[in-house]
Amino acid sequence: MAARSKARKRAVDVLFEADQRGLPPVELLAARLTEPGTQAALPQYSVDLVEGVVERQAQIDELISTYAHGWTLDRMPAVDRAVLRLGTWEILFNDDVPDAVAVDEAVELARALSTDDSPTFVNGLLGRIVDLKPTLLG
């Protein structure tokens, strides 16, 4: 697994755990940075991802809610929420990652970590965000 793919997985782990435990993600991130436990230290890209998602979470969540037809954020599996937040941030706010790569990586995370329907859901929603990107950042 490539370094950035591993970093994405670790960022999703932090976002998911914070969501499940009702903790601010930056608080959990700080704890993971000072005491990684049994895992290796978090890669810098994981830190960048979590901090980026947190910084833009209100905007990201609004977009996900708007374009996830028939689904509220609360109704989505928590893993899907974390993956969608990360993917949306990479698409809209990280110019270093091509949109297609951000979508593919998010779909792979959903395939590995979530339900059988999640990869299709994640692909469709992030694909819509990619299509609308010029109007979303205008």
Salt bridges, closest charged atoms under 4 A:
ASP13 OD2 - LYS9 NZ 2.90
GLU17 OE2 - ARG21 NH1 2.71
GLU17 OE2 - ARG32 NH2 2.55
ASP19 OD2 - ARG81 NH2 2.48
ASP61 OD1 - ARG85 NE 2.71
GLU90 OE1 - ARG8 NE 2.86
ASP99 OD1 - LYS133 NZ 3.01
GLU105 OE1 - ARG8 NH1 3.55
GLU108 OE2 - ARG111 NH1 2.44
